[in-house]
Amino acid sequence: MPATSQPRIIIFTGATCPWCNRVKQYLKEKRFRFREVDVERNPEGAREMKRRNIMGVPVVLINNRPIVGFDKAKIDKALDIK
């Protein structure tokens, strides 16, 4: 991870979503901090996803740019992971 400032990462998840767990594990392995929003328990998080016209989880917001699903290539590019 670069020594520059930590990117703002929010992960919208669901309780029974296996891909959500994989995204969280991947970011932990790469030592990125993130905030998790369980859309099943957080109505505001669910509204935020609906506002963005996104209906599935996981959604990874990196500096307010959404990546839908565990798209490792897009996550790596957004976080400058080599």
N, C-alpha and C positions, 0 to 999 in steps of 0.2 A: 504494500500500500504506500502511495506517495506520502511524503511528509507534509504535503499541503493540507488545507482544511478538510475536515471530514464532510463528505456529501450528506445532504439531508435525505434519509431513506425512510419511507413508510411502506409497510407491507400490509395490504388488505387480505385477510385470511378468513377461512371458515374452519370450524372445529373438526370436521371429518375429512378435510382436504389433504391427501398425501403430498401433493405437489407444493402446498404451502409449507409443510414441514421440511421438504427438500430445499426450498428457497432459503428458509431461515437457517438451516444447517450450513448451507453453502456460504452465506454471508458471515456466519459466525466463524467458519473455518478461515475465511479471508480477513477476519478481524475488523469487519465493518459493524458499526452500531446502527441499530434501526429501531423504529417504533412499530409495533404490531397493532393493527386495528382489526378485531374480530367482527366482521359485518353481521354476524348472527346475534351478537350481544351489544353491538354499538349502532343504534339507529342512525346517528349522524354519519358514521362511516359508510353505511349502506346508502344513504342519500348522496354522499359524495361520489360513490361509484356510479350511481344512477345518473347523476348530473353529467358525468363524463361518458355516459352511454356504454358503460362496461358492466356486463352482467355475470361474469365468472371470476373465480379466484384461483390462484393468487394474482394480485396486481401489485407490482413493485413500482412505487413512485420514487424516482431518483432525481432529486432537485426539481420536483414537480413534473417530471416527464414520465408517463406511464409505460410500463412494460407488462403486457398481459401474459400470464403463464410463467413457467420456469424456463425462460428463453436465455440459456446460459450465455450464448454469444452476444446478445444484446446487453445483458447485465454486465458482462466483462468489458464491452466497449464503453458503456456509460460510466463505469467505474475505473476505466483504464487499467484493467487487470490483464497482465501479459500471460 
